[in-house]
Amino acid sequence: MTAPALQNSTSPYDFDALRAREYEWMNQGRTIYLNAASTGPFPKSAVEVADKWTRLRAEPQNIPLTLMQDEAAKARCQYAALIGADEEEIALMPNTTYGLNLAARALPLRPGTILTFDGEFPSCVYPFMALSSRGISLELVPKRDGIPDEDLLVLKIGRGDVVAVVVSWVQFAHGYVADLERIGNACRAAGAFFIVDGIQGVGAMPINVHELPIDIFASGAQKWQLSPWGTGFVYVRQELIETFDPHDVGWACMTASTDYNCLTDYEYDFFKDARKFEVITISYHDFAVSNASTRLLLDAGTANIQTHINSLVDRLIGWADSRKDVTLVSPRDLARRAGVFAFAPQDIDGAHARLKRGSVTCGIREGAIRLAPHCYNTVGEMDRVVAMLDN
């Protein structure tokens, strides 16, 4: 079970102090970093851990096996605390895609249809397109007014041939937040599995997977979790862990591999918890760095982080609403929006060029400019961005 000390903080939090302590370079004014939806910058505490582990890795004789194992166990525990899971339900993964492939390949899916939203990130599409040889087809539910049509999705789930649904918690292009409880309940009623890509929400928003009808929840940690590329996790609902085995099998998922002195005493016996899905040697170095970043998020509290991000996005939405030449792509409704803010000015190239000249780091996705502020950003920075766009 998750240790009480690892629970997300619910006390008020000073984000100005966090910025001064962990992101001093941002106060120098060279760059306004608004790209957490692509790559999250390391906090100073994570950089220090990275430096420490790089020195250790240069002389690996100084790295005890117990240290590597402890960092892996800490990562499972902290990731679990971040999403309201139990440590035993977390398997360490190199990215979201690997976790989604686990769902596609290992779940006992009967022939039928898998539903997803049209406009989903490709990781929610290609692994499930690949199942056609098993008599499983992927159907894209059309968008309505440019955003996912959740009503239509729920309606389709109950038609009888649906074996699974895969959706993003938060859409990558415009930040639409899916109602996971509603969709999951529809899946339960239809006897379908519910698979969630959580990468655009974990670290920026609170979630308790134990309160939601989710079967598999996958997330990479390199975005809002402020962690290295090649780190992430998959949550597998406890009741499912013993009912299916990994599609890929390696030495690391077997109980017999815990004793390095007798690795050739082969015994085909998986771990009884989610570690049975960890089939590779993980990047201990990178997960140690991720642990420092996750600790920061837990100390701040994802509910507090969400409130802070909302205050930043509110400023951007107010600006977009004041302009007749700007289309707001992201939802206005607090319940339906996240840290991803997308807008489409009539002159998108000109607006993006002004932001680049002002040293604003952001992106263009699906025909809109995407800004993604996080816990280290300030309202003052949003005001500077608005001023750039107005000029």
C-alpha positions in Angstrom: 0.0 0.0 0.0 1.1 3.6 -0.5 2.8 5.1 2.5 0.9 8.0 4.1 4.1 10.2 3.8 3.8 10.0 0.0 0.3 11.3 -0.4 -0.3 14.4 -2.5 -0.1 17.5 -0.3 -3.4 19.3 0.3 -1.9 22.2 2.2 -1.5 25.6 0.5 1.7 25.8 -1.5 4.0 28.7 -2.5 4.7 28.3 -6.2 6.9 31.4 -6.3 9.2 29.8 -3.8 9.2 26.6 -5.9 10.2 28.6 -8.9 13.0 30.5 -7.1 14.3 27.3 -5.6 14.0 24.8 -8.5 13.9 27.0 -11.6 16.1 30.0 -10.9 17.0 30.3 -14.6 13.4 31.2 -15.4 13.6 34.3 -13.3 16.4 35.6 -15.6 13.8 36.4 -18.2 15.5 34.8 -21.2 12.8 32.3 -21.9 9.1 31.8 -21.1 8.8 28.0 -21.1 5.3 26.9 -22.1 5.9 23.5 -23.4 5.3 21.0 -20.6 2.9 19.1 -22.9 6.0 18.1 -24.9 9.0 18.1 -22.5 9.0 19.0 -18.8 12.1 20.8 -17.6 14.0 19.2 -14.7 13.8 20.9 -11.4 17.1 21.7 -9.8 16.7 18.9 -7.3 16.4 16.4 -10.2 19.4 17.9 -11.9 21.5 17.3 -8.7 20.4 13.6 -8.6 21.2 13.3 -12.3 24.7 14.6 -11.7 25.2 12.3 -8.8 24.1 9.2 -10.7 26.2 10.2 -13.8 29.2 10.2 -11.5 28.2 6.8 -10.0 27.6 5.4 -13.5 31.1 6.4 -14.5 32.4 4.1 -11.8 29.7 1.4 -11.6 31.6 -0.6 -9.0 30.3 2.1 -6.6 26.6 1.3 -7.3 25.3 -1.4 -5.0 22.5 -3.5 -6.4 20.3 -2.5 -3.4 20.6 1.1 -4.4 19.2 0.4 -7.9 16.4 -1.8 -6.5 15.5 0.9 -3.9 15.2 3.5 -6.6 12.9 1.3 -8.6 10.8 0.5 -5.6 10.6 4.2 -4.7 9.5 5.0 -8.3 6.6 2.5 -8.1 5.6 3.9 -4.7 5.7 7.5 -5.7 3.9 7.0 -9.0 1.2 5.1 -7.1 0.8 8.0 -4.7 0.6 10.4 -7.7 -2.5 8.6 -9.1 -4.1 7.0 -6.0 -3.0 3.5 -6.7 -1.3 0.8 -4.7 2.4 0.2 -5.3 1.7 -3.4 -6.3 -0.4 -2.2 -9.2 2.4 -0.2 -10.8 4.9 -1.5 -13.3 7.8 0.7 -14.5 7.7 1.4 -18.2 10.0 3.3 -20.6 7.0 5.3 -22.0 3.2 5.5 -22.5 3.3 3.6 -25.7 4.8 0.5 -24.1 2.0 0.5 -21.5 -0.6 0.8 -24.2 0.9 -2.0 -26.2 0.7 -4.1 -23.0 -3.0 -3.5 -23.0 -3.3 -4.2 -26.7 -1.3 -7.4 -26.7 -1.8 -9.0 -23.3 -5.5 -8.3 -22.4 -7.8 -11.2 -23.2 -9.6 -9.4 -26.0 -12.2 -11.3 -27.9 -12.9 -10.5 -31.5 -14.9 -7.3 -31.8 -14.4 -3.5 -31.9 -12.2 -1.2 -30.0 -13.4 2.4 -29.8 -11.3 5.6 -29.6 -11.8 9.2 -30.4 -10.9 10.6 -33.8 -8.0 13.0 -33.2 -6.3 10.9 -30.5 -2.6 10.8 -30.2 -1.2 8.0 -32.5 -0.2 5.9 -29.5 -3.9 5.3 -28.8 -4.4 4.3 -32.4 -1.6 2.2 -34.0 -1.2 -0.5 -31.3 -4.9 -1.3 -31.6 -4.9 -1.1 -35.4 -2.4 -3.8 -35.3 -4.9 -6.3 -33.9 -6.8 -6.9 -37.1 -5.4 -10.4 -37.5 -7.2 -11.3 -34.3 -10.5 -10.2 -35.6 -10.4 -6.9 -33.7 -11.0 -3.6 -35.5 -10.4 -0.1 -34.3 -13.2 2.5 -34.8 -12.7 6.2 -34.6 -15.6 8.1 -33.0 -16.0 11.3 -35.0 -15.4 14.7 -33.3 -18.1 17.3 -32.7 -17.2 20.9 -33.1 -13.5 20.0 -33.1 -13.5 18.1 -29.8 -14.2 14.5 -28.8 -17.9 13.5 -28.9 -18.2 11.8 -25.6 -22.0 11.4 -25.9 -21.6 9.4 -29.1 -18.7 7.3 -27.6 -20.9 6.3 -24.7 -23.8 5.5 -26.9 -21.6 3.3 -29.1 -20.1 1.4 -26.2 -23.4 -0.3 -25.4 -24.1 -1.6 -28.9 -22.8 -5.2 -28.2 -19.6 -5.6 -30.2 -17.3 -3.3 -28.3 -14.5 -5.2 -26.4 -12.4 -2.2 -25.3 -12.2 1.6 -25.2 -9.0 3.5 -25.3 -8.9 7.3 -24.7 -6.6 10.0 -23.5 -7.4 11.4 -20.1 -6.3 14.8 -21.6 -6.2 15.4 -25.3 -2.7 16.4 -26.5 -3.8 18.9 -29.1 -6.3 21.0 -27.2 -6.5 19.8 -23.6 -10.0 18.3 -23.5 -10.4 16.3 -20.3 -12.4 13.1 -20.7 -15.0 12.1 -18.1 -13.2 8.8 -17.1 -15.9 7.8 -14.6 -18.7 8.1 -17.2 -16.8 6.3 -19.9 -15.5 3.6 -17.5 -19.0 3.0 -16.2 -20.3 2.5 -19.7 -17.5 0.0 -20.3 -18.3 -1.9 -17.2 -21.9 -2.2 -18.2 -20.9 -3.5 -21.6 -18.2 -5.9 -20.4 -15.5 -3.9 -22.2 -12.0 -3.1 -21.0 -11.2 0.6 -20.3 -7.7 1.7 -21.2 -6.4 5.2 -20.5 -3.5 7.2 -21.8 -2.7 9.5 -18.9 0.5 11.3 -20.0 -1.0 14.8 -20.5 -2.6 14.8 -17.1 -0.4 13.1 -14.6 1.6 15.6 -12.6 -0.7 18.5 -13.5 -4.0 17.2 -12.2 -5.2 15.0 -9.3 -6.6 11.6 -10.1 -7.6 8.6 -7.9 -7.7 5.5 -10.1 -9.2 3.4 -7.3 -12.3 5.6 -7.6 -12.6 5.1 -11.3 -13.5 2.1 -13.4 -10.1 1.9 -15.2 -8.4 -1.3 -16.2 -5.1 -0.1 -17.5 -3.6 3.4 -17.2 -0.3 4.3 -18.9 1.8 7.4 -18.6 5.2 8.5 -19.7 6.9 10.8 -17.1 8.8 13.1 -19.5 6.1 15.8 -19.8 4.1 17.1 -16.8 6.0 14.8 -14.5 9.2 16.7 -15.2 11.2 13.5 -15.6 13.7 12.0 -18.1 12.8 10.5 -21.4 12.5 6.7 -21.0 10.7 6.8 -17.7 7.0 6.1 -17.0 4.6 3.5 -15.6 1.5 1.5 -16.2 -1.2 0.9 -13.7 -3.0 -2.5 -13.9 -6.1 -2.9 -11.8 -5.3 -5.3 -9.0 -8.1 -7.8 -9.9 -6.6 -8.1 -13.5 -3.0 -8.7 -12.6 -3.3 -12.4 -12.0 -5.8 -12.9 -14.8 -3.4 -12.3 -17.7 0.3 -12.6 -18.4 2.7 -10.3 -20.4 2.8 -10.6 -24.1 6.6 -10.0 -23.9 8.5 -12.1 -21.4 11.9 -11.4 -20.1 14.1 -12.3 -17.2 13.2 -9.3 -15.0 9.5 -10.3 -14.5 10.3 -13.6 -12.9 10.7 -14.2 -9.2 13.6 -16.5 -9.9 15.6 -13.6 -11.2 15.8 -11.9 -7.8 18.8 -14.0 -6.8 21.7 -13.1 -9.1 23.8 -16.0 -7.8 21.5 -18.6 -9.4 19.9 -17.0 -12.4 20.1 -20.3 -14.3 17.8 -22.1 -11.9 15.0 -21.4 -14.3 11.6 -21.3 -12.9 8.7 -19.9 -15.0 7.0 -18.0 -12.2 6.0 -14.4 -12.6 5.9 -11.8 -9.8 2.4 -11.8 -8.3 2.1 -8.0 -8.6 2.5 -5.6 -11.5 6.2 -6.2 -11.7 5.3 -9.2 -13.8 5.0 -6.7 -16.7 8.5 -5.3 -16.2 10.3 -7.5 -18.8 13.5 -5.3 -19.3 16.3 -3.9 -17.2 15.1 -0.4 -16.4 17.1 2.8 -16.5 17.9 3.0 -12.8 19.7 6.3 -13.3 16.7 7.9 -15.0 14.2 6.6 -12.5 16.3 8.0 -9.7 16.0 11.4 -11.4 12.3 11.0 -11.9 11.9 10.2 -8.2 13.3 13.7 -7.3 10.8 15.3 -9.7 7.9 13.2 -8.5 8.7 14.1 -4.9 8.4 17.8 -5.8 5.0 17.2 -7.4 3.8 15.2 -4.3 5.0 17.9 -2.0 3.3 20.6 -4.0 0.1 18.5 -4.4 -1.5 17.9 -7.8 -4.7 19.6 -6.7 -2.7 22.7 -5.8 -0.8 22.5 -9.1 -4.1 22.2 -11.0 -5.4 25.3 -9.2 -2.2 27.2 -10.1 -2.4 26.2 -13.8 -6.0 27.1 -14.0 -5.1 30.7 -12.9 -2.6 30.9 -15.7 -5.0 29.5 -18.3 -7.8 31.8 -17.1 -5.6 34.7 -18.2 -5.1 33.2 -21.6 -8.7 32.4 -22.1 -9.7 36.0 -21.1 -7.3 37.3 -23.8 -8.7 34.9 -26.5 -12.2 35.8 -25.7 -11.4 39.5 -26.2 -10.1 39.0 -29.7 -12.5 38.6 -32.7 -9.6 37.2 -34.8 -8.8 34.4 -32.4 -10.6 31.0 -32.1 -10.4 29.3 -28.7 -9.8 25.7 -29.4 -9.5 24.5 -25.8 -12.6 24.1 -23.6 -13.6 26.9 -21.3 -15.3 24.6 -18.7 -13.0 24.0 -15.8 -14.1 20.4 -15.6 -13.1 19.8 -19.2 -9.8 21.6 -19.5 -6.2 21.0 -18.3 -2.8 22.6 -18.7 -2.9 22.4 -22.5 -4.2 25.7 -23.9 -4.8 25.9 -27.7 -5.9 28.8 -29.8 -6.1 29.5 -33.5 -5.4 33.1 -34.6 -6.3 34.1 -38.2 -2.6 34.7 -38.8 -1.2 31.6 -36.9 2.3 31.9 -38.5 2.6 35.5 -37.6 1.4 34.9 -34.0 3.8 32.0 -33.6 6.7 34.1 -35.0 6.0 36.8 -32.4 6.1 34.3 -29.6 9.4 32.9 -30.9 10.9 36.4 -31.1 9.9 36.9 -27.5 11.6 33.6 -26.5 8.4 31.8 -25.7 8.8 28.1 -26.0 5.6 26.5 -27.3 4.3 24.4 -30.2 1.8 24.1 -33.0 -0.5 21.1 -33.0 -3.3 20.3 -35.3 -3.7 23.8 -36.7 -3.5 25.7 -33.4 -0.8 27.2 -31.2 -0.4 25.2 -28.0 0.7 26.7 -24.8 1.3 24.4 -21.8 2.1 26.2 -18.5 3.0 24.3 -15.4 3.7 24.9 -11.7 6.8 27.0 -12.4 5.1 29.6 -14.6 3.6 32.9 -13.4 0.6 35.1 -14.2 3.2 37.8 -15.0 4.6 35.6 -17.8 1.1 35.1 -19.2 0.7 38.9 -19.3 3.9 39.1 -21.2 2.7 36.5 -23.7 -0.6 38.3 -24.2 1.3 41.6 -24.8 3.4 39.8 -27.5 0.3 38.4 -29.2 -1.4 41.8 -29.1 1.5 43.6 -30.8 
